[in-house]
């Protein structure tokens, strides 16, 4: 009886450990976060490029959002707008030229125009100094942009916690059934 329980526990643990591997193995049409920014700490008034890889010959939209919201939209230029849509080429690539004229934190999001799926999310820190020396001036633009997606970690931890609690309840019921 203990051998069966040990084997069942080992198989369950292996299945839980390998479950995310199956999700990461699929990559044929996986375009999640395939964008790059030529400079994540650009100087004020200096153009930089946001490039994304997505489905071929599909419209993609780049939207730049300010943080804090008190920074006006006029501080952002994407080839003359705050949001721009371009078609990807036959290889699935699209590039946007962006210029920011006010210091602050910005988020660049590229969305597939057909499916609505987010292809890329990038965070930009623009130093408040003017001119080409803005990012190299030792200001806040020199700091690395860090962070993580805490929601996915919390959901994974919650799922593991529920699976463990279910295993304990199941083992207790089996034990009570054997004792009776």
Order of alpha helices (4+ residues) and beta strands (2+ residues): alpha-beta-beta-beta-beta-beta-beta-beta-beta-alpha
